Amino acid sequence: MASDGYPSHPRATGNRLKARTKYDYDTVHHLIDTTPILHVSFPPNGDDPFPATLPMLGCTGPDTFDAASEQARLSEPDHSAPGSFPTGDEKKTLPSLPDGPRCIYLHGHSASRLFQVSKGNKLPVTIAASSMQGIVLALTPFHNSCNYSSAIVHGYASLLDDEIERNYALTRITDNLLPERWDNSRVPPTKAELTTTGVIKVEIESASAKVRVGGPGDDRADLKNEELVGRVWTGVVPCWTQYGTPVPSSYNKVPTVPGYISSFVKEENDTGKAVSVDAIQKSSK
Amino acid sequence: MASDGYPSHPRATGNRLKARTKYDYDTVHHLIDTTPILHVSFPPNGDDPFPATLPMLGCTGPDTFDAASEQARLSEPDHSAPGSFPTGDEKKTLPSLPDGPRCIYLHGHSASRLFQVSKGNKLPVTIAASSMQGIVLALTPFHNSCNYSSAIVHGYASLLDDEIERNYALTRITDNLLPERWDNSRVPPTKAELTTTGVIKVEIESASAKVRVGGPGDDRADLKNEELVGRVWTGVVPCWTQYGTPVPSSYNKVPTVPGYISSFVKEENDTGKAVSVDAIQKSSK
């Protein structure tokens, strides 16, 4: 492993636009953790020529799982005693992971295809996480582009069978989807729930990210064409994932949306907008 | 081909949640056309075990390209004569495609890896297009979910070399990103632009879509637990892609954002919000 990022294997190296390619841990991990739907591709069954691809939920986890400190965390009174759930908006999220390499946890039903395939095997998988920050509009379609961020991770997937790590991974995946949700719902899972939930751990072999920022760039000939520049609007339409007003279920009995949910909605929307607008001012070079 | 959708090959068949799996043309095509970033996976080079995955722009195209009618369209005065570009908000988009099977056009730089690999070959590719419509929050993490739509398409990719179809595909890809943009920019492309732009055509072999809608579903035991139901907020946080105020480039000279761009922003935001909120009221069964 490189000291500050994933190794630069040819499979993870773009053969053009090298300036846009990044290998640092932060960029790769941030993309995996903030992209709601990951696309997981793996070799096809038998003679089928097409790679299999599944949309999945997941997030990064520790490179090496520390069972002892997780057991210590679980034995704190707030986490074990029934009826001792936090009732307000206390911060109960898992400690954040240290810098350095990580694994990826993927979550799914244990009957799904990937979970069957990876039983007892280490399956090579490619995980893609992409998000768009804007439509880049140039004078000519040839120079149109998108501001986007995309991480591609290659690694070996195996089914987690250690119950403590499984519970830990599910906590992390849940709180990655919505911070503090784990402690604000009915936990721990029942035996039956744990049995039918598959958790896959992917050990990362190589990874890279591509990040396109900035405004459009046009050719000199077009830029000198005053009629053209006066007629065609150029710039960026920023975009991000917007979260709306939470809609209660038919059986919800909690009268107001809890603070940890409403602050998530506000913070995600503010951050998404700011990131997409800030990206326009940055330089792609 | 089935009369109203793609064939149900095992590779495209979920082995659970069959009720969520769809094969109809409309659902598959809509997802490909409305998901900004497609993930294209193909078999690795040589002995590398990991499928290659690239983020790409693309859209659906006709199953069979009709060169004659495209040539007729191009010979209309508005499209050929220099200086005859529409200056206002006239609707100049390509006619919409008929029902039935389609191909997928992918766009990229002709030096990129996929374009090298597919030169002279038909390369098996798997295209994934997913979008999230909401975070589904249940009483227990086990029943948390996402409202999402995901299309997975398998097909054979080849480089387009016919110049008329290439120009047509680029028109469709551009207008799919932002309706009417092709005619509102500097077209046709120069020879050099056409040479360095690769367009890949994917002939679809099989395809399917998964669509999860509705609110959370919890187990009877949890629903009967009044303390739990009174404490844990359940419901859906809807989400969609939000487009912000267009930001002009440093060399933009068009004083106001053209109508075709501002209506796109408004319509996408209204539709995105409505679709994610409507999805909550639907039943997944």
Interface residues (C-beta under 8 A of the other chain):
Chain A: R11 G14 N15 R16 L17 P36 I37 H39 S41 F42 P43 P44 N45 D48 P49 F50 P51 A52 T53 L54 P55 L57 G83 F85 T87 H109 A111 S112 R113 Q116 P124 V125 T126 A128 S130 S131 M132 I135 L137 A138 L139 T140 P141 F142 N144 C146 Y148 S150 I152 H154 L170 T171 T174 L177 L178 R181 W182 N184 S185 R186 V187 P189 T190 E193 T197 E205 K210 G215 P216 D218 D222 L223 N225 E227 L228 V229 G230 R231 V232 W233 T234 G235 V236 V237 P238 C239 W240 T241 Q242 Y243 G244 T245 P246 V247 P248 S249 S250 Y251 N252 K253 V254 V257 P258 I261 F264 V265 N269 G272 K273 S276 V277 I280
Chain B: R11 G14 N15 R16 L17 P36 I37 H39 S41 F42 P43 P44 N45 D48 P49 F50 P51 A52 T53 L54 P55 L57 G83 F85 T87 H109 A111 S112 R113 Q116 P124 V125 T126 A128 S130 S131 M132 I135 L137 A138 L139 T140 P141 F142 N144 C146 Y148 S150 I152 H154 L170 T171 T174 L177 L178 R181 W182 N184 S185 R186 V187 P189 T190 E193 T197 E205 K210 G215 P216 D218 D222 L223 N225 E227 L228 V229 G230 R231 V232 W233 T234 G235 V236 V237 P238 C239 W240 T241 Q242 Y243 G244 T245 P246 V247 P248 S249 S250 Y251 N252 K253 V254 V257 P258 I261 F264 V265 N269 G272 K273 S276 V277 I280
